[in-house]
């Protein structure tokens, strides 16, 4: 990505609803050039979509948690099958396959602690491939909505 692509990505992360004309004006380039750059970034997979950020509480997900899981037997098939299973659960916001002591981390959002408890007991603990899990309730979540490209590591 060159400097123009980087700036397009930054501006779209800031406001993805702006028109191509507005984006081109801000960048000081022709709208046709801007449109082609955005299309190329999309084709290359740099831009993967445009999303509205919704309050979890507005969706009745006032309690969020991270659930760290260990699965057995540890194999690609078991992890992929379990990942497909939990991805389809309404409570699951995200699934991370990780390295270390845990195999997966689930980001879940539920109505309250009673529903979290029911999710853990009824949705997870009865699964035979789960060797164990730990749950961390999320009190606050802050995330960067605008990411910038990091410099390549210096050779050495």
Beta strands, then each sheet from edge to edge (+ up, - down):
strand 1: 63-71
strand 2: 92-97
strand 3: 104-110
strand 4: 130-138
sheet 1: 2+ 3- 1+ 4-
end
